[in-house]
Amino acid sequence: MEAGDPKRDITGIYYITPVVGAKEAARKINPDVANNPLIFPTKEMLDNVHLFDPAALHNEKYQNTWNNLAF
């Protein structure tokens, strides 16, 4: 794992990683990345996440409702 820093032109991770222990590894490499809540969200942030149910993709009622939304 490479913890990056775009402000210093260092490539690396810029997404929420599901890997257990990644934050601790990032802390050793680059503490700023380990403390970035956009890469490692806080518990409070994760408590407000709503997961999409992939089974909904095969639900006819859901598909009809989605397709009939007016944007």
PDB file of N, CA, C, O and CB in Angstrom:
ATOM      1  N   MET A   1       0.840  -1.178   0.000  1.00  0.00           N
ATOM      2  CA  MET A   1       0.000   0.000   0.000  1.00  0.00           C
ATOM      3  C   MET A   1       0.880   1.232   0.000  1.00  0.00           C
ATOM      4  O   MET A   1       1.888   1.306   0.702  1.00  0.00           O
ATOM      5  CB  MET A   1      -0.953   0.003   1.207  1.00  0.00           C
ATOM      6  N   GLU A   2       0.477   2.183  -0.795  1.00  0.00           N
ATOM      7  CA  GLU A   2       1.207   3.442  -0.837  1.00  0.00           C
ATOM      8  C   GLU A   2       0.233   4.555  -0.470  1.00  0.00           C
ATOM      9  O   GLU A   2      -0.768   4.769  -1.154  1.00  0.00           O
ATOM     10  CB  GLU A   2       1.851   3.687  -2.247  1.00  0.00           C
ATOM     11  N   ALA A   3       0.534   5.252   0.600  1.00  0.00           N
ATOM     12  CA  ALA A   3      -0.309   6.375   1.021  1.00  0.00           C
ATOM     13  C   ALA A   3       0.235   7.637   0.365  1.00  0.00           C
ATOM     14  O   ALA A   3       1.356   8.059   0.647  1.00  0.00           O
ATOM     15  CB  ALA A   3      -0.344   6.520   2.590  1.00  0.00           C
ATOM     16  N   GLY A   4      -0.553   8.224  -0.496  1.00  0.00           N
ATOM     17  CA  GLY A   4      -0.089   9.364  -1.278  1.00  0.00           C
ATOM     18  C   GLY A   4      -0.430  10.704  -0.667  1.00  0.00           C
ATOM     19  O   GLY A   4      -1.085  10.792   0.372  1.00  0.00           O
ATOM     20  N   ASP A   5       0.027  11.738  -1.336  1.00  0.00           N
ATOM     21  CA  ASP A   5      -0.240  13.116  -0.935  1.00  0.00           C
ATOM     22  C   ASP A   5      -0.233  13.972  -2.197  1.00  0.00           C
ATOM     23  O   ASP A   5       0.831  14.332  -2.701  1.00  0.00           O
ATOM     24  CB  ASP A   5       0.817  13.631   0.114  1.00  0.00           C
ATOM     25  N   PRO A   6      -1.435  14.303  -2.715  1.00  0.00           N
ATOM     26  CA  PRO A   6      -1.476  15.051  -3.975  1.00  0.00           C
ATOM     27  C   PRO A   6      -0.866  16.445  -3.869  1.00  0.00           C
ATOM     28  O   PRO A   6      -0.413  16.994  -4.873  1.00  0.00           O
ATOM     29  CB  PRO A   6      -2.900  15.168  -4.448  1.00  0.00           C
ATOM     30  N   LYS A   7      -0.845  17.021  -2.685  1.00  0.00           N
ATOM     31  CA  LYS A   7      -0.257  18.358  -2.520  1.00  0.00           C
ATOM     32  C   LYS A   7       1.248  18.333  -2.710  1.00  0.00           C
ATOM     33  O   LYS A   7       1.854  19.344  -3.067  1.00  0.00           O
ATOM     34  CB  LYS A   7      -0.591  18.921  -1.144  1.00  0.00           C
ATOM     35  N   ARG A   8       1.850  17.174  -2.471  1.00  0.00           N
ATOM     36  CA  ARG A   8       3.295  17.026  -2.651  1.00  0.00           C
ATOM     37  C   ARG A   8       3.620  16.151  -3.853  1.00  0.00           C
ATOM     38  O   ARG A   8       4.755  15.701  -4.012  1.00  0.00           O
ATOM     39  CB  ARG A   8       3.929  16.437  -1.395  1.00  0.00           C
ATOM     40  N   ASP A   9       2.605  15.908  -4.711  1.00  0.00           N
ATOM     41  CA  ASP A   9       2.764  15.112  -5.924  1.00  0.00           C
ATOM     42  C   ASP A   9       3.273  13.702  -5.633  1.00  0.00           C
ATOM     43  O   ASP A   9       4.127  13.176  -6.347  1.00  0.00           O
ATOM     44  CB  ASP A   9       3.711  15.809  -6.876  1.00  0.00           C
ATOM     45  N   ILE A  10       2.733  13.100  -4.572  1.00  0.00           N
ATOM     46  CA  ILE A  10       3.068  11.721  -4.223  1.00  0.00           C
ATOM     47  C   ILE A  10       1.840  10.873  -4.535  1.00  0.00           C
ATOM     48  O   ILE A  10       0.772  11.094  -3.964  1.00  0.00           O
ATOM     49  CB  ILE A  10       3.498  11.584  -2.704  1.00  0.00           C
ATOM     50  N   THR A  11       1.985   9.907  -5.435  1.00  0.00           N
ATOM     51  CA  THR A  11       0.847   9.065  -5.793  1.00  0.00           C
ATOM     52  C   THR A  11       0.554   8.080  -4.678  1.00  0.00           C
ATOM     53  O   THR A  11       1.422   7.768  -3.863  1.00  0.00           O
ATOM     54  CB  THR A  11       1.113   8.318  -7.109  1.00  0.00           C
ATOM     55  N   GLY A  12      -0.677   7.597  -4.650  1.00  0.00           N
ATOM     56  CA  GLY A  12      -1.037   6.622  -3.637  1.00  0.00           C
ATOM     57  C   GLY A  12      -2.534   6.432  -3.552  1.00  0.00           C
ATOM     58  O   GLY A  12      -3.252   6.650  -4.528  1.00  0.00           O
ATOM     59  N   ILE A  13      -3.009   6.024  -2.383  1.00  0.00           N
ATOM     60  CA  ILE A  13      -4.432   5.751  -2.214  1.00  0.00           C
ATOM     61  C   ILE A  13      -5.203   7.044  -1.984  1.00  0.00           C
ATOM     62  O   ILE A  13      -4.806   7.893  -1.186  1.00  0.00           O
ATOM     63  CB  ILE A  13      -4.659   4.782  -1.047  1.00  0.00           C
ATOM     64  N   TYR A  14      -6.303   7.171  -2.695  1.00  0.00           N
ATOM     65  CA  TYR A  14      -7.182   8.327  -2.557  1.00  0.00           C
ATOM     66  C   TYR A  14      -8.629   7.850  -2.561  1.00  0.00           C
ATOM     67  O   TYR A  14      -9.496   8.496  -3.150  1.00  0.00           O
ATOM     68  CB  TYR A  14      -6.935   9.360  -3.696  1.00  0.00           C
ATOM     69  N   TYR A  15      -8.885   6.747  -1.920  1.00  0.00           N
ATOM     70  CA  TYR A  15     -10.224   6.186  -1.854  1.00  0.00           C
ATOM     71  C   TYR A  15     -10.373   5.489  -0.514  1.00  0.00           C
ATOM     72  O   TYR A  15      -9.383   5.206   0.161  1.00  0.00           O
ATOM     73  CB  TYR A  15     -10.492   5.203  -3.035  1.00  0.00           C
ATOM     74  N   ILE A  16     -11.611   5.215  -0.130  1.00  0.00           N
ATOM     75  CA  ILE A  16     -11.854   4.497   1.121  1.00  0.00           C
ATOM     76  C   ILE A  16     -11.471   3.046   0.892  1.00  0.00           C
ATOM     77  O   ILE A  16     -12.058   2.364   0.052  1.00  0.00           O
ATOM     78  CB  ILE A  16     -13.353   4.627   1.589  1.00  0.00           C
ATOM     79  N   THR A  17     -10.501   2.586   1.632  1.00  0.00           N
ATOM     80  CA  THR A  17     -10.015   1.226   1.451  1.00  0.00           C
ATOM     81  C   THR A  17     -10.680   0.275   2.446  1.00  0.00           C
ATOM     82  O   THR A  17     -10.791   0.604   3.627  1.00  0.00           O
ATOM     83  CB  THR A  17      -8.489   1.178   1.606  1.00  0.00           C
ATOM     84  N   PRO A  18     -11.124  -0.899   1.988  1.00  0.00           N
ATOM     85  CA  PRO A  18     -11.743  -1.867   2.888  1.00  0.00           C
ATOM     86  C   PRO A  18     -10.726  -2.770   3.596  1.00  0.00           C
ATOM     87  O   PRO A  18     -11.119  -3.653   4.359  1.00  0.00           O
ATOM     88  CB  PRO A  18     -12.720  -2.717   2.118  1.00  0.00           C
ATOM     89  N   VAL A  19      -9.451  -2.565   3.359  1.00  0.00           N
ATOM     90  CA  VAL A  19      -8.419  -3.446   3.883  1.00  0.00           C
ATOM     91  C   VAL A  19      -8.221  -3.203   5.378  1.00  0.00           C
ATOM     92  O   VAL A  19      -7.916  -2.090   5.805  1.00  0.00           O
ATOM     93  CB  VAL A  19      -7.099  -3.239   3.126  1.00  0.00           C
ATOM     94  N   VAL A  20      -8.400  -4.265   6.163  1.00  0.00           N
ATOM     95  CA  VAL A  20      -8.194  -4.175   7.602  1.00  0.00           C
ATOM     96  C   VAL A  20      -6.713  -3.885   7.865  1.00  0.00           C
ATOM     97  O   VAL A  20      -5.837  -4.549   7.311  1.00  0.00           O
ATOM     98  CB  VAL A  20      -8.648  -5.491   8.321  1.00  0.00           C
ATOM     99  N   GLY A  21      -6.447  -2.904   8.700  1.00  0.00           N
ATOM    100  CA  GLY A  21      -5.078  -2.554   9.047  1.00  0.00           C
ATOM    101  C   GLY A  21      -4.455  -1.506   8.143  1.00  0.00           C
ATOM    102  O   GLY A  21      -3.321  -1.085   8.373  1.00  0.00           O
ATOM    103  N   ALA A  22      -5.182  -1.078   7.116  1.00  0.00           N
ATOM    104  CA  ALA A  22      -4.624  -0.099   6.173  1.00  0.00           C
ATOM    105  C   ALA A  22      -4.333   1.232   6.855  1.00  0.00           C
ATOM    106  O   ALA A  22      -3.320   1.870   6.567  1.00  0.00           O
ATOM    107  CB  ALA A  22      -5.586   0.119   5.002  1.00  0.00           C
ATOM    108  N   LYS A  23      -5.211   1.651   7.754  1.00  0.00           N
ATOM    109  CA  LYS A  23      -4.999   2.936   8.423  1.00  0.00           C
ATOM    110  C   LYS A  23      -3.720   2.905   9.265  1.00  0.00           C
ATOM    111  O   LYS A  23      -2.947   3.863   9.275  1.00  0.00           O
ATOM    112  CB  LYS A  23      -6.211   3.287   9.310  1.00  0.00           C
ATOM    113  N   GLU A  24      -3.514   1.804   9.959  1.00  0.00           N
ATOM    114  CA  GLU A  24      -2.303   1.678  10.781  1.00  0.00           C
ATOM    115  C   GLU A  24      -1.052   1.671   9.902  1.00  0.00           C
ATOM    116  O   GLU A  24      -0.035   2.265  10.261  1.00  0.00           O
ATOM    117  CB  GLU A  24      -2.360   0.391  11.636  1.00  0.00           C
ATOM    118  N   ALA A  25      -1.127   1.000   8.755  1.00  0.00           N
ATOM    119  CA  ALA A  25       0.010   0.989   7.830  1.00  0.00           C
ATOM    120  C   ALA A  25       0.242   2.384   7.269  1.00  0.00           C
ATOM    121  O   ALA A  25       1.385   2.830   7.163  1.00  0.00           O
ATOM    122  CB  ALA A  25      -0.224  -0.019   6.682  1.00  0.00           C
ATOM    123  N   ALA A  26      -0.837   3.075   6.909  1.00  0.00           N
ATOM    124  CA  ALA A  26      -0.705   4.435   6.371  1.00  0.00           C
ATOM    125  C   ALA A  26      -0.121   5.375   7.419  1.00  0.00           C
ATOM    126  O   ALA A  26       0.655   6.272   7.087  1.00  0.00           O
ATOM    127  CB  ALA A  26      -2.070   4.963   5.890  1.00  0.00           C
ATOM    128  N   ARG A  27      -0.486   5.177   8.667  1.00  0.00           N
ATOM    129  CA  ARG A  27       0.025   6.029   9.740  1.00  0.00           C
ATOM    130  C   ARG A  27       1.562   5.966   9.800  1.00  0.00           C
ATOM    131  O   ARG A  27       2.213   6.966  10.105  1.00  0.00           O
ATOM    132  CB  ARG A  27      -0.585   5.603  11.100  1.00  0.00           C
ATOM    133  N   LYS A  28       2.129   4.805   9.512  1.00  0.00           N
ATOM    134  CA  LYS A  28       3.586   4.644   9.519  1.00  0.00           C
ATOM    135  C   LYS A  28       4.226   5.318   8.304  1.00  0.00           C
ATOM    136  O   LYS A  28       5.333   5.849   8.386  1.00  0.00           O
ATOM    137  CB  LYS A  28       3.957   3.154   9.548  1.00  0.00           C
ATOM    138  N   ILE A  29       3.509   5.287   7.175  1.00  0.00           N
ATOM    139  CA  ILE A  29       4.047   5.835   5.935  1.00  0.00           C
ATOM    140  C   ILE A  29       3.833   7.337   5.850  1.00  0.00           C
ATOM    141  O   ILE A  29       4.750   8.095   5.534  1.00  0.00           O
ATOM    142  CB  ILE A  29       3.410   5.152   4.737  1.00  0.00           C
ATOM    143  N   ASN A  30       2.584   7.761   6.143  1.00  0.00           N
ATOM    144  CA  ASN A  30       2.225   9.167   6.001  1.00  0.00           C
ATOM    145  C   ASN A  30       1.054   9.471   6.936  1.00  0.00           C
ATOM    146  O   ASN A  30      -0.099   9.240   6.571  1.00  0.00           O
ATOM    147  CB  ASN A  30       1.865   9.509   4.520  1.00  0.00           C
ATOM    148  N   PRO A  31       1.331   9.981   8.124  1.00  0.00           N
ATOM    149  CA  PRO A  31       0.276  10.241   9.111  1.00  0.00           C
ATOM    150  C   PRO A  31      -0.832  11.160   8.595  1.00  0.00           C
ATOM    151  O   PRO A  31      -1.982  11.020   9.010  1.00  0.00           O
ATOM    152  CB  PRO A  31       0.882  10.845  10.348  1.00  0.00           C
ATOM    153  N   ASP A  32      -0.513  12.087   7.709  1.00  0.00           N
ATOM    154  CA  ASP A  32      -1.539  12.974   7.169  1.00  0.00           C
ATOM    155  C   ASP A  32      -2.606  12.192   6.409  1.00  0.00           C
ATOM    156  O   ASP A  32      -3.792  12.507   6.499  1.00  0.00           O
ATOM    157  CB  ASP A  32      -0.906  14.020   6.254  1.00  0.00           C
ATOM    158  N   VAL A  33      -2.190  11.186   5.671  1.00  0.00           N
ATOM    159  CA  VAL A  33      -3.135  10.353   4.934  1.00  0.00           C
ATOM    160  C   VAL A  33      -3.966   9.529   5.910  1.00  0.00           C
ATOM    161  O   VAL A  33      -5.179   9.407   5.739  1.00  0.00           O
ATOM    162  CB  VAL A  33      -2.396   9.431   3.936  1.00  0.00           C
ATOM    163  N   ALA A  34      -3.332   8.968   6.922  1.00  0.00           N
ATOM    164  CA  ALA A  34      -4.052   8.164   7.907  1.00  0.00           C
ATOM    165  C   ALA A  34      -5.106   8.985   8.634  1.00  0.00           C
ATOM    166  O   ALA A  34      -6.116   8.440   9.079  1.00  0.00           O
ATOM    167  CB  ALA A  34      -3.078   7.565   8.912  1.00  0.00           C
ATOM    168  N   ASN A  35      -4.886  10.281   8.760  1.00  0.00           N
ATOM    169  CA  ASN A  35      -5.831  11.150   9.451  1.00  0.00           C
ATOM    170  C   ASN A  35      -6.814  11.830   8.510  1.00  0.00           C
ATOM    171  O   ASN A  35      -7.611  12.660   8.948  1.00  0.00           O
ATOM    172  CB  ASN A  35      -5.084  12.191  10.228  1.00  0.00           C
ATOM    173  N   ASN A  36      -6.772  11.494   7.229  1.00  0.00           N
ATOM    174  CA  ASN A  36      -7.669  12.094   6.253  1.00  0.00           C
ATOM    175  C   ASN A  36      -9.006  11.346   6.270  1.00  0.00           C
ATOM    176  O   ASN A  36      -9.060  10.180   5.881  1.00  0.00           O
ATOM    177  CB  ASN A  36      -7.037  12.069   4.830  1.00  0.00           C
ATOM    178  N   PRO A  37     -10.088  12.002   6.717  1.00  0.00           N
ATOM    179  CA  PRO A  37     -11.376  11.304   6.803  1.00  0.00           C
ATOM    180  C   PRO A  37     -11.987  10.972   5.439  1.00  0.00           C
ATOM    181  O   PRO A  37     -12.945  10.202   5.374  1.00  0.00           O
ATOM    182  CB  PRO A  37     -12.349  12.143   7.589  1.00  0.00           C
ATOM    183  N   LEU A  38     -11.457  11.531   4.352  1.00  0.00           N
ATOM    184  CA  LEU A  38     -11.944  11.159   3.035  1.00  0.00           C
ATOM    185  C   LEU A  38     -11.382   9.809   2.594  1.00  0.00           C
ATOM    186  O   LEU A  38     -11.928   9.166   1.697  1.00  0.00           O
ATOM    187  CB  LEU A  38     -11.584  12.234   2.019  1.00  0.00           C
ATOM    188  N   ILE A  39     -10.295   9.384   3.223  1.00  0.00           N
ATOM    189  CA  ILE A  39      -9.699   8.078   2.930  1.00  0.00           C
ATOM    190  C   ILE A  39     -10.055   7.084   4.032  1.00  0.00           C
ATOM    191  O   ILE A  39     -10.361   5.923   3.760  1.00  0.00           O
ATOM    192  CB  ILE A  39      -8.158   8.195   2.784  1.00  0.00           C
ATOM    193  N   PHE A  40     -10.011   7.547   5.262  1.00  0.00           N
ATOM    194  CA  PHE A  40     -10.369   6.716   6.416  1.00  0.00           C
ATOM    195  C   PHE A  40     -11.467   7.440   7.191  1.00  0.00           C
ATOM    196  O   PHE A  40     -11.177   8.170   8.139  1.00  0.00           O
ATOM    197  CB  PHE A  40      -9.116   6.429   7.335  1.00  0.00           C
ATOM    198  N   PRO A  41     -12.726   7.243   6.796  1.00  0.00           N
ATOM    199  CA  PRO A  41     -13.836   7.956   7.432  1.00  0.00           C
ATOM    200  C   PRO A  41     -13.934   7.654   8.925  1.00  0.00           C
ATOM    201  O   PRO A  41     -13.555   6.580   9.391  1.00  0.00           O
ATOM    202  CB  PRO A  41     -15.145   7.595   6.750  1.00  0.00           C
ATOM    203  N   THR A  42     -14.454   8.632   9.653  1.00  0.00           N
ATOM    204  CA  THR A  42     -14.659   8.452  11.092  1.00  0.00           C
ATOM    205  C   THR A  42     -15.844   7.509  11.316  1.00  0.00           C
ATOM    206  O   THR A  42     -16.630   7.259  10.402  1.00  0.00           O
ATOM    207  CB  THR A  42     -14.900   9.826  11.799  1.00  0.00           C
ATOM    208  N   LYS A  43     -15.962   6.996  12.528  1.00  0.00           N
ATOM    209  CA  LYS A  43     -17.101   6.139  12.863  1.00  0.00           C
ATOM    210  C   LYS A  43     -18.401   6.895  12.663  1.00  0.00           C
ATOM    211  O   LYS A  43     -19.382   6.333  12.175  1.00  0.00           O
ATOM    212  CB  LYS A  43     -16.996   5.629  14.313  1.00  0.00           C
ATOM    213  N   GLU A  44     -18.414   8.162  13.037  1.00  0.00           N
ATOM    214  CA  GLU A  44     -19.625   8.972  12.873  1.00  0.00           C
ATOM    215  C   GLU A  44     -20.025   9.075  11.396  1.00  0.00           C
ATOM    216  O   GLU A  44     -21.208   9.020  11.060  1.00  0.00           O
ATOM    217  CB  GLU A  44     -19.409  10.380  13.463  1.00  0.00           C
ATOM    218  N   MET A  45     -19.036   9.223  10.531  1.00  0.00           N
ATOM    219  CA  MET A  45     -19.325   9.295   9.100  1.00  0.00           C
ATOM    220  C   MET A  45     -19.886   7.957   8.604  1.00  0.00           C
ATOM    221  O   MET A  45     -20.871   7.924   7.866  1.00  0.00           O
ATOM    222  CB  MET A  45     -18.050   9.676   8.306  1.00  0.00           C
ATOM    223  N   LEU A  46     -19.255   6.869   9.014  1.00  0.00           N
ATOM    224  CA  LEU A  46     -19.694   5.552   8.562  1.00  0.00           C
ATOM    225  C   LEU A  46     -21.075   5.194   9.109  1.00  0.00           C
ATOM    226  O   LEU A  46     -21.827   4.460   8.468  1.00  0.00           O
ATOM    227  CB  LEU A  46     -18.683   4.494   8.977  1.00  0.00           C
ATOM    228  N   ASP A  47     -21.407   5.712  10.292  1.00  0.00           N
ATOM    229  CA  ASP A  47     -22.731   5.458  10.863  1.00  0.00           C
ATOM    230  C   ASP A  47     -23.843   6.087  10.026  1.00  0.00           C
ATOM    231  O   ASP A  47     -25.003   5.691  10.143  1.00  0.00           O
ATOM    232  CB  ASP A  47     -22.796   5.989  12.289  1.00  0.00           C
ATOM    233  N   ASN A  48     -23.501   7.061   9.185  1.00  0.00           N
ATOM    234  CA  ASN A  48     -24.489   7.740   8.350  1.00  0.00           C
ATOM    235  C   ASN A  48     -24.487   7.263   6.905  1.00  0.00           C
ATOM    236  O   ASN A  48     -25.183   7.829   6.061  1.00  0.00           O
ATOM    237  CB  ASN A  48     -24.247   9.216   8.383  1.00  0.00           C
ATOM    238  N   VAL A  49     -23.709   6.223   6.616  1.00  0.00           N
ATOM    239  CA  VAL A  49     -23.630   5.689   5.260  1.00  0.00           C
ATOM    240  C   VAL A  49     -24.853   4.809   4.997  1.00  0.00           C
ATOM    241  O   VAL A  49     -25.275   4.037   5.858  1.00  0.00           O
ATOM    242  CB  VAL A  49     -22.311   4.884   5.052  1.00  0.00           C
ATOM    243  N   HIS A  50     -25.403   4.937   3.813  1.00  0.00           N
ATOM    244  CA  HIS A  50     -26.516   4.088   3.399  1.00  0.00           C
ATOM    245  C   HIS A  50     -26.023   3.213   2.253  1.00  0.00           C
ATOM    246  O   HIS A  50     -25.678   3.708   1.180  1.00  0.00           O
ATOM    247  CB  HIS A  50     -27.770   4.939   2.973  1.00  0.00           C
ATOM    248  N   LEU A  51     -25.996   1.914   2.496  1.00  0.00           N
ATOM    249  CA  LEU A  51     -25.504   0.990   1.486  1.00  0.00           C
ATOM    250  C   LEU A  51     -26.595   0.691   0.469  1.00  0.00           C
ATOM    251  O   LEU A  51     -27.766   0.544   0.819  1.00  0.00           O
ATOM    252  CB  LEU A  51     -25.007  -0.307   2.135  1.00  0.00           C
ATOM    253  N   PHE A  52     -26.199   0.605  -0.776  1.00  0.00           N
ATOM    254  CA  PHE A  52     -27.109   0.269  -1.852  1.00  0.00           C
ATOM    255  C   PHE A  52     -27.271  -1.238  -1.903  1.00  0.00           C
ATOM    256  O   PHE A  52     -26.286  -1.975  -1.856  1.00  0.00           O
ATOM    257  CB  PHE A  52     -26.602   0.817  -3.203  1.00  0.00           C
ATOM    258  N   ASP A  53     -28.485  -1.691  -1.997  1.00  0.00           N
ATOM    259  CA  ASP A  53     -28.771  -3.121  -2.078  1.00  0.00           C
ATOM    260  C   ASP A  53     -28.668  -3.572  -3.536  1.00  0.00           C
ATOM    261  O   ASP A  53     -29.526  -3.212  -4.341  1.00  0.00           O
ATOM    262  CB  ASP A  53     -30.184  -3.441  -1.497  1.00  0.00           C
ATOM    263  N   PRO A  54     -27.641  -4.351  -3.900  1.00  0.00           N
ATOM    264  CA  PRO A  54     -27.492  -4.761  -5.291  1.00  0.00           C
ATOM    265  C   PRO A  54     -28.665  -5.599  -5.790  1.00  0.00           C
ATOM    266  O   PRO A  54     -28.895  -5.677  -6.997  1.00  0.00           O
ATOM    267  CB  PRO A  54     -26.212  -5.535  -5.459  1.00  0.00           C
ATOM    268  N   ALA A  55     -29.409  -6.225  -4.884  1.00  0.00           N
ATOM    269  CA  ALA A  55     -30.577  -7.012  -5.307  1.00  0.00           C
ATOM    270  C   ALA A  55     -31.644  -6.107  -5.914  1.00  0.00           C
ATOM    271  O   ALA A  55     -32.487  -6.565  -6.685  1.00  0.00           O
ATOM    272  CB  ALA A  55     -31.165  -7.799  -4.114  1.00  0.00           C
ATOM    273  N   ALA A  56     -31.605  -4.824  -5.566  1.00  0.00           N
ATOM    274  CA  ALA A  56     -32.587  -3.881  -6.105  1.00  0.00           C
ATOM    275  C   ALA A  56     -32.452  -3.745  -7.624  1.00  0.00           C
ATOM    276  O   ALA A  56     -33.408  -3.371  -8.304  1.00  0.00           O
ATOM    277  CB  ALA A  56     -32.425  -2.509  -5.438  1.00  0.00           C
ATOM    278  N   LEU A  57     -31.297  -4.040  -8.137  1.00  0.00           N
ATOM    279  CA  LEU A  57     -31.099  -3.946  -9.586  1.00  0.00           C
ATOM    280  C   LEU A  57     -31.983  -4.924 -10.353  1.00  0.00           C
ATOM    281  O   LEU A  57     -32.256  -4.729 -11.537  1.00  0.00           O
ATOM    282  CB  LEU A  57     -29.643  -4.199  -9.930  1.00  0.00           C
ATOM    283  N   HIS A  58     -32.423  -5.966  -9.674  1.00  0.00           N
ATOM    284  CA  HIS A  58     -33.265  -6.981 -10.314  1.00  0.00           C
ATOM    285  C   HIS A  58     -34.710  -6.894  -9.827  1.00  0.00           C
ATOM    286  O   HIS A  58     -35.510  -7.794 -10.082  1.00  0.00           O
ATOM    287  CB  HIS A  58     -32.706  -8.382 -10.044  1.00  0.00           C
ATOM    288  N   ASN A  59     -35.040  -5.816  -9.130  1.00  0.00           N
ATOM    289  CA  ASN A  59     -36.379  -5.619  -8.593  1.00  0.00           C
ATOM    290  C   ASN A  59     -37.168  -4.743  -9.568  1.00  0.00           C
ATOM    291  O   ASN A  59     -36.832  -3.578  -9.781  1.00  0.00           O
ATOM    292  CB  ASN A  59     -36.327  -4.972  -7.169  1.00  0.00           C
ATOM    293  N   GLU A  60     -38.220  -5.317 -10.156  1.00  0.00           N
ATOM    294  CA  GLU A  60     -38.981  -4.610 -11.189  1.00  0.00           C
ATOM    295  C   GLU A  60     -39.610  -3.320 -10.651  1.00  0.00           C
ATOM    296  O   GLU A  60     -39.627  -2.302 -11.342  1.00  0.00           O
ATOM    297  CB  GLU A  60     -40.072  -5.524 -11.754  1.00  0.00           C
ATOM    298  N   LYS A  61     -40.121  -3.365  -9.431  1.00  0.00           N
ATOM    299  CA  LYS A  61     -40.731  -2.162  -8.846  1.00  0.00           C
ATOM    300  C   LYS A  61     -39.685  -1.045  -8.718  1.00  0.00           C
ATOM    301  O   LYS A  61     -39.951   0.108  -9.059  1.00  0.00           O
ATOM    302  CB  LYS A  61     -41.352  -2.485  -7.452  1.00  0.00           C
ATOM    303  N   TYR A  62     -38.513  -1.397  -8.232  1.00  0.00           N
ATOM    304  CA  TYR A  62     -37.423  -0.413  -8.105  1.00  0.00           C
ATOM    305  C   TYR A  62     -37.053   0.153  -9.471  1.00  0.00           C
ATOM    306  O   TYR A  62     -36.924   1.367  -9.630  1.00  0.00           O
ATOM    307  CB  TYR A  62     -36.179  -1.055  -7.441  1.00  0.00           C
ATOM    308  N   GLN A  63     -36.883  -0.717 -10.449  1.00  0.00           N
ATOM    309  CA  GLN A  63     -36.484  -0.272 -11.789  1.00  0.00           C
ATOM    310  C   GLN A  63     -37.520   0.679 -12.388  1.00  0.00           C
ATOM    311  O   GLN A  63     -37.164   1.701 -12.975  1.00  0.00           O
ATOM    312  CB  GLN A  63     -36.285  -1.482 -12.717  1.00  0.00           C
ATOM    313  N   ASN A  64     -38.803   0.339 -12.238  1.00  0.00           N
ATOM    314  CA  ASN A  64     -39.856   1.205 -12.773  1.00  0.00           C
ATOM    315  C   ASN A  64     -39.861   2.558 -12.070  1.00  0.00           C
ATOM    316  O   ASN A  64     -39.997   3.599 -12.713  1.00  0.00           O
ATOM    317  CB  ASN A  64     -41.227   0.532 -12.629  1.00  0.00           C
ATOM    318  N   THR A  65     -39.712   2.539 -10.759  1.00  0.00           N
ATOM    319  CA  THR A  65     -39.692   3.796 -10.004  1.00  0.00           C
ATOM    320  C   THR A  65     -38.507   4.646 -10.445  1.00  0.00           C
ATOM    321  O   THR A  65     -38.660   5.841 -10.698  1.00  0.00           O
ATOM    322  CB  THR A  65     -39.624   3.524  -8.478  1.00  0.00           C
ATOM    323  N   TRP A  66     -37.330   4.041 -10.538  1.00  0.00           N
ATOM    324  CA  TRP A  66     -36.118   4.768 -10.947  1.00  0.00           C
ATOM    325  C   TRP A  66     -36.272   5.343 -12.357  1.00  0.00           C
ATOM    326  O   TRP A  66     -35.956   6.507 -12.604  1.00  0.00           O
ATOM    327  CB  TRP A  66     -34.886   3.837 -10.887  1.00  0.00           C
ATOM    328  N   ASN A  67     -36.751   4.525 -13.257  1.00  0.00           N
ATOM    329  CA  ASN A  67     -36.882   4.950 -14.648  1.00  0.00           C
ATOM    330  C   ASN A  67     -37.917   6.051 -14.839  1.00  0.00           C
ATOM    331  O   ASN A  67     -37.864   6.791 -15.821  1.00  0.00           O
ATOM    332  CB  ASN A  67     -37.243   3.772 -15.508  1.00  0.00           C
ATOM    333  N   ASN A  68     -38.851   6.162 -13.910  1.00  0.00           N
ATOM    334  CA  ASN A  68     -39.900   7.171 -14.031  1.00  0.00           C
ATOM    335  C   ASN A  68     -39.617   8.445 -13.215  1.00  0.00           C
ATOM    336  O   ASN A  68     -40.473   9.324 -13.123  1.00  0.00           O
ATOM    337  CB  ASN A  68     -41.219   6.577 -13.595  1.00  0.00           C
ATOM    338  N   LEU A  69     -38.435   8.540 -12.635  1.00  0.00           N
ATOM    339  CA  LEU A  69     -38.083   9.761 -11.913  1.00  0.00           C
ATOM    340  C   LEU A  69     -37.935  10.914 -12.901  1.00  0.00           C
ATOM    341  O   LEU A  69     -37.389  10.757 -13.993  1.00  0.00           O
ATOM    342  CB  LEU A  69     -36.776   9.567 -11.100  1.00  0.00           C
ATOM    343  N   ALA A  70     -38.430  12.061 -12.494  1.00  0.00           N
ATOM    344  CA  ALA A  70     -38.279  13.254 -13.330  1.00  0.00           C
ATOM    345  C   ALA A  70     -37.092  14.051 -12.814  1.00  0.00           C
ATOM    346  O   ALA A  70     -37.067  14.457 -11.652  1.00  0.00           O
ATOM    347  CB  ALA A  70     -39.582  14.125 -13.328  1.00  0.00           C
ATOM    348  N   PHE A  71     -36.120  14.271 -13.671  1.00  0.00           N
ATOM    349  CA  PHE A  71     -34.930  15.022 -13.262  1.00  0.00           C
ATOM    350  C   PHE A  71     -35.053  16.442 -13.705  1.00  0.00           C
ATOM    351  O   PHE A  71     -34.153  17.245 -13.459  1.00  0.00           O
ATOM    352  CB  PHE A  71     -33.656  14.403 -13.828  1.00  0.00           C
TER     353      PHE A  71
END
